[in-house]
Amino acid sequence: MVGMWLQLTALSWLMYRLTGAAAAVALMTFAWQGPGLLIGPIAGAFADRHDRRKILIAAQAGSVVPALVLGVLTLLGVVVPWHVVSLALVTGVVRSFEIPTRQAFIPELVEREDLANAIGLNSALFNGARLIGPALAGAMIPLVGEAWCFLLNGVSYTGIVIALFAIRLPAHRGRPDGGRSLIAEIREGLDYVREQPALMALLAGLSVAAVAGMPYSVLLPSFANRQLGGGPDTFGLLQAAVGLGALVGAFGLATRSKVRGLERWVTRAGLSFGVLLVAFSATRSLATALLLLVPLGLSFMIMLATTNTLLQTLVPGRLRGRVMSLHTTLFLGLFPLSGLAWGALADRYGEAAVLAGGGVAVTFGSLFTGRAILRHAPRAIETAQLALDASPQPSAR
């Protein structure tokens, strides 16, 4: 995880250094995250059919090559923007399979009553890496350049693959598909979501944040340079501040043992995220920016992780991969797509105006979707809990 954030921070700064344009960073981010928009639903159905641990091993191994190639090209001084976008795209395709599979894999590792804690701890590890990786990249880039960030990330995947091989689970028997195609199974997942108002409301709230709020991240390199007058070290600090807030939020969620009440966390966090984004847009001081980004990261992480937990709780295991792929598709697919527009608008009108507009949209969108979540989620949580209490509890190993 540290290596991934190290690489993403270095990629963003490298693209901005090569082009000087926020739109170019948005394009790179779209290549990194955008494939999930098309591949995510297929990956979810694939994860429901096959051994998730083996998929994760293949995905981690497949992430090594683009990282090492990018590192060598940068080290030789021959890297150009199309190299960055192309290799980010390869990584994005691999991640489109890895992310929904990893999310659906978590319930196989823990008892059902520990699911909320496990997702919180997973988020804590992810955001602990988000705190360390960007700060490390900000220190490394001025000293040794971006290339060593990519090379270090490539090497780091070895440890992940070894850890996955060490996990011992019952033999995967495969899920009978009745001869149906992947398209039919994807449609089954979509039909299930459409029939569940709580799931629709949760995914709608996530979509609002992905389209109007999360693209702030693609503007951080240009914001650090144009609005704060800084360089890669400033950009690394901004990223680390978001990671610190997200880490605090993730640990807070990890201490919860119950799912009931999380619907209120989702709605409050969405509103806070929008308001803090508006406040961040107006700052021209690094200290103030860091102070605002910590609670901003905390708010966004609480919204994202509680949405994840509620989806995992409300969805039956046989559909979990497909529904979680919608979570991935909406979050990682929509935000880089809207980020393309954000980058172009920021180059023309400035980062402050674009960030403020996004914050206002998130605030009002969260008010609208929050009402639906508070209306439908409590009943759905109660129904899911009754079903869990009545079902046998297999032991995770």
Salt bridges, closest charged atoms under 4 A:
ASP48 OD1 - ARG52 NH2 2.76
ASP48 OD2 - ARG322 NE 2.84
GLU98 OE2 - ARG102 NE 2.67
GLU108 OE2 - ARG52 NH1 2.93
GLU146 OE2 - ARG17 NE 2.96
ASP177 OD2 - ARG49 NH2 3.66
GLU185 OE1 - ARG49 NE 3.33
GLU185 OE1 - ARG175 NH2 2.99
GLU185 OE2 - ARG180 NH2 3.81
GLU188 OE1 - ARG180 NH1 3.09
GLU188 OE2 - ARG318 NH1 2.74
GLU188 OE1 - ARG322 NH1 2.83
ASP191 OD1 - ARG194 NH2 2.14
GLU263 OE2 - ARG264 NH1 3.78
ASP347 OD1 - ARG226 NH2 2.87
GLU351 OE2 - ARG226 NH1 2.85
GLU382 OE1 - ARG260 NE 3.17
